[in-house]
């Protein structure tokens, strides 16, 4: 189905009320994904249409059990609804979700069969990042996207997902961060969308991993993913903004071999760190903000050719950011993208056709369908139909003073200017607490964000880090043990328990020395120089040297070895 194709379909949840099957009216096809079709729609109630919304109709895979498909959809739906309730900003907002029959034409009963899942979101006026850069290359975009601001927004979103501020909240993995899931709005802001594959970060929840070969981390093939998987997706978005290409794929070059990066070592080093093969070698979610600053500085200093985005430091905004994401994205006049204008134009034509005819049925005949109706790809939905307008019905209408388009179509009257002077309404009305005493009722206290909890990496990641370089400690401990055995055998008449306690004391001191070295490394390397430690090799090496010195001391205290050295 062509993007932006004009439609006239309805859908709704299964319910005893017949009108609920036509709760949403689909007016334009926005795009297709791997699991669903996406439409622009309006909510119908008592003949009144709502503001534009986005309806996502999921396709059921016949190769998988229906129960598994529905449970998989429900996990992503629950994660997105939870994030919206937490007030996470910068993501799509879920408005409704239900099971219902496939979309069908107005006035007709729904097709029998299994229900399919639906999700309804606030409508976002914009296009995805891949389409944005494609249009930028063709010179179709006016205002350029600020890449630094976009990456900082995405870093903040991942921080809110992986490290929720609410006590007891479970971290969420998006699992499919890529350029096509980043929406560029008409205002220049970005939104992260498509939480179908999102999961709570719990082993029992992650039974299916969303994997896109061009941007997904290789650990998805092993079945073990964590926050670093989203960091890899974040790195693929940054790589796309820098080079205009995706980092992985069947026919693509290795990320380091891109022509724009071969002679720019600083950019290549920073950019590829987020795309490292091993998850532990990538920046953590909390390090992404500083990582973006380093990347932006390297790009500005390297003289990279422009890819349709701006890498300048964004102008600081003095207005405080809202504490919770509410309402819809406002439309700023003069900045709409070509895709949005095309969809708006198609919907206006649909409204004009409906205005020219005062009903869906003409003279008791067949259902009226628009000339631009396009077939729906889902099973059970009727094929495209074209019905010629009834000239008698048109003649009955008083259109003598109505303006017409060049193709003869009647135009609807222009809407009245709103009382606020035509400015777009943003969001919903805030809830204002009842003022006490003579306080100004219009003064709304600035919401204070909850305190951030200190980040503690998972225990398994910490253990994995400490194991790196552990061979040195094992070598030193083995040398010390062999030397102790020689000393204990030479002094077998002594107290064996006392002798063994000396060896245990040496091991305890070695453990304390290892911890002290790790602490010094944290203070010097991480806090002073801002470098991330990826192994514990130096601490293990220092511990091994200490244990070898202990072993040599045991040998020096052995009588027959002392005589050999003296002779």
Number of C-alpha atoms within 10 A of each C-alpha: 13 12 15 22 20 25 27 20 22 25 26 24 22 16 11 8 8 12 16 17 24 24 18 24 25 26 25 26 23 22 16 15 12 7 14 18 20 22 26 27 29 21 20 17 13 7 7 8 14 12 11 18 21 22 29 24 23 23 19 19 11 8 7 9 10 14 8 11 18 15 11 19 19 17 18 21 21 17 23 27 17 16 21 19 13 16 17 23 21 20 22 22 25 21 15 13 19 13 18 21 22 28 26 23 20 19 14 11 12 22 15 9 11 12 15 19 22 25 19 22 20 19 22 24 22 26 23 18 22 22 16 25 24 15 17 19 14 10 10 13 18 13 17 13 23 18 21 22 20 22 23 17 20 22 22 19 20 27 22 21 23 23 21 19 18 13 9 7 15 17 21 25 26 29 28 27 30 25 24 18 18 22 25 23 24 22 19 17 16 25 22 24 22 19 24 23 22 26 28 21 18 13 11 8 12 20 10 12 16 16 18 16 14 16 26 27 27 19 16 18 11 7 11 12 20 19 21 25 27 25 26 28 25 26 31 28 27 26 22 20 25 25 18 18 19 23 26 18 14 7 6 13 14 10 22 16 13 15 11 15 19 12 12 16 13 16 23 21 14 18 25 19 17 27 30 19 14 13 22 15 16 22 21 19 22 16 13 23 19 14 20 22 15 15 21 22 16 20 21 14 12 15 9 15 10 14 16 24 17 18 19 14 14 12 7 6 7 6 6 8 11 11 13 15 20 17 13 20 21 17 18 14 10 10 16 21 21 15 18 19 14 15 21 14 14 19 20 15 20 20 14 16 19 16 13 19 17 12 12 15 14 15 10 7 8 10 15 21 22 19 16 16 18 19 15 19 12 15 12 15 17 14 10 14 14 12 11 9 16 12 8 10 14 13 9 9 11 9 13 6 7 11 13 12 9 7 6 8 14 18 18 17 9 6 6 7 9 10 7 8 7 9 13 13 14 12 12 10 9 8 7 11 11 8 12 8 7 6 9 9 12 9 10 12 8 10 11 7 9 9 8 11 11 7 8 8 9 8 9 9 11 12 10 13 17 17 14 15 16 19 14 19 25 16 18 23 24 16 19 25 20 14 21 24 18 16 22 19 13 16 15 11 8 11 10 13 8 10 16 14 11 13 18 13 11 18 19 12 14 23 15 13 17 21 15 13 18 18 13 12 19 17 13 13 14 13 11 10 10 12 12 16 14 13 17 19 19 17 23 29 20 17 28 25 17 22 25 20 15 23 25 15 15 20 22 16 14 18 13 13 15 12 10 8 9 7 6
